[in-house]
Amino acid sequence: MRWHWAARALRFVVFAVLAVILLTVVVMSLWNVVLPAIFGWPLITFWQAMGLLVLTRVLFGRLGGGGGRRMHWRRRMMERYSQMTPEERARFEQGLQGHCRRWRPTETTPTPTA
């Protein structure tokens, strides 16, 4: 089980590094094709393009990621869940059991014994 998470983490890191490299190459290529031709600005290197990506992230993006968006989604789902009838909740929980490993129902209903 531990190796599964390690392999998954390694895959994520490799994907993230490749995505950053690809995005940097795209920014560098677009800069070097468009801006020198229009404004006469100099060509930039790979590392300068990566610096531009970091700078734009600092100036225009959030440094902590998208945590606010996730919490908004969770709050919305909790509101919808609280408005469900008991039958709808049971159906919803039953559907989650097949898809979510960590799903635990909020309340357990006792099974009638005959």
Buried (B, 14 or more C-beta within 10 A) or exposed (E): EEEEEEEEEEEEEEEEEEEEEEEBEEBBEEBBEEBEEEEEEEEBEEEBBBEBBEEEEEEEEEEEEEEEEEEEEEEEEEEEEEEEEEEEBEEEBEEEEEEEEEEEEEEEEEEEEE
